[in-house]
Every structure is written in C-alpha cells, then in structure tokens.
Amino acid sequence: MQPFRFKQFIVHQDRCAMKVGTDGVLLGAWTSLAHQPQSILDIGAGTGLIALQMAQRSSAETIDALELDEDAYEQCVENFETSPWGDRLFCYHAHFMEFVEEIDDTYDLIVCNPPFYKEDVSSGNSARDMARQSNSLPIPQLFEGVAQLLEKQGEFAIVLPYASFGHALEVAEEHGLHLNRTLKVKGTPKTPVKRILLQFSRRKDAPESLELTVETERHQYTPEYVALTQPFYLKM
C-alpha cells in the first residue's frame, strides 16, 4: 500500500487497521488551538495522523499519542520519527485507562477519533474490529479518563457519529465538561448529517455551532471544506 502524502508529512498506513480518512483529517484541521496548548494528547492515534496535524499547526512542546494495537503503534512511531517534528512527538503503547492510572501528566489539549461502532459482529480482522468498535473504549470510560488528564484550562476535541451526540453531551456534563464548539458534517447537500465534531472545556460558554458539507458532487469539494483542509492535502 502506498503511503498517504500530505503537504508537510507522510503517513505510512499498511500496518494500521484504520486508514487515513476524512474524520481524522477534519478533526486535526478543525480543533481550535486558540488557547495555545503546550501539551497535547491524541487518544487512539492509529497512524498518528491527528498528532502530526497538531505538530504542524502548533508550537506545543509535548505531543503524546496513545495506541493499543501493536502494529499500529509501531507504524505510528515510524511516522513520527520520519516527520519534521520527531523531537516533539511520542507514542505510548497502552490501553487508555491503564495510561490514565499510570501517568502523572496533564494536558492542555486532548484529541480523539474514537472507535465508533457498537456491533458485536466481527469483520474477521481483530485489529480492525478493535479500531472500529466502541466496546474497546466506551464513551463513559473515555470522558472519565479525559476529565482526569485535562488541565484546568484544557480542552477536549472529538469526532463522533451524529447519533452519539446526545449521549456524549450527557456524559461530558457528568464529568464537568461543557460543550464550546460543534461542527456538523454532511457528505453532500442532500445527505443527512453523519458526523459531528465537538470541543469541550470546563468553561460554560455559549457553544459555537456550524455545519460543513464535504462535496457538492463526487470529488467536487465545497469551498468551506477546501479552506479547512488546504494546509494538509496536496491537491487542495
């Protein structure tokens, strides 16, 4: 499999169950860095894409990533080492809750493109199932851990299926995290909202809510999508 080439870095993904996709690129491009985070954590890093985007966009001194699958972890490390920001990027090989229990550090920004699907049906590929099924990192467990690892003024950004929005909101509030920004994502003008990007903090601000359509038709990208992803995609 050919590596995915971005403007400032290359992502090898032949050993990762979950490949580079629109969800991850959007989260890495959309997440607000207005509070100038100096320490960032990417939960379930996969190829390391979002952490690499954070390195490109920020001056954060510490950008940590967490990946449970061994092959994905090794590939993430390689992608970090071959990037221009290898001295700022580090990947841990551990389950998130194990990491929460053992780490003393806290983070100014946490980002996560989590496992989405609740189906118990196996695809026959255990690594892909773990990467895609929310059984390996349920939303309540995720927010509980994030609340422990987040600095007092820190922020948490996540991409979820739109159907999970209400549940995530309830769980976040239980852990003292309040919604500040949302981006509803539609594939085309005629399709329903499929994904939602959320950014939380401990501040009770009135949330900023926007909507983004990716394409007007096949491979015809909207100006808004182009503007958001242009710093990364080669052909944008």
C-alpha positions, 0 to 999 in steps of 0.5 A: 500500500502506498503511503498517504502524502500530505503537504508537510508529512507522510503517513505510512498506513499498511500496518494500521487497521484504520486508514487515513480518512476524512474524520481524522483529517477534519478533526486535526484541521478543525480543533481550535488551538486558540488557547495555545496548548503546550501539551497535547494528547491524541487518544487512539492515534492509529497512524498518528495522523491527528498528532502530526496535524497538531505538530504542524499547526502548533508550537506545543512542546509535548505531543503524546499519542496513545495506541493499543494495537501493536502494529499500529503503534509501531507504524505510528512511531515510524511516522513520527520519527520520519516527520519534521517534528520527531523531537516533539512527538511520542507514542505510548503503547497502552490501553487508555485507562491503564495510561490514565492510572499510570501517568502523572501528566496533564494536558492542555489539549486532548484529541480523539477519533474514537472507535465508533461502532457498537456491533458485536459482529466481527469483520474477521480482522481483530485489529480492525474490529478493535479500531472500529468498535466502541466496546474497546473504549466506551464513551463513559470510560473515555470522558472519565479518563479525559476529565482526569488528564485535562488541565484546568484550562484544557480542552477536549476535541472529538469526532463522533457519529451524529447519533452519539451526540446526545449521549456524549453531551450527557456524559461530558456534563457528568464529568464537568465538561461543557460543550464550546464548539460543534461542527456538523458534517454532511457528505453532500447537500442532500445527505443527512448529517453523519458526523459531528465534531465537538470541543469541550472545556470546563468553561460554560460558554455559549457553544459555537455551532456550524455545519460543513458539507464535504462535496457538492458532487463526487470529488467536487469539494465545497469551498468551506471544506477546501479552506479547512483542509488546504494546509494538509492535502496536496491537491487542495 
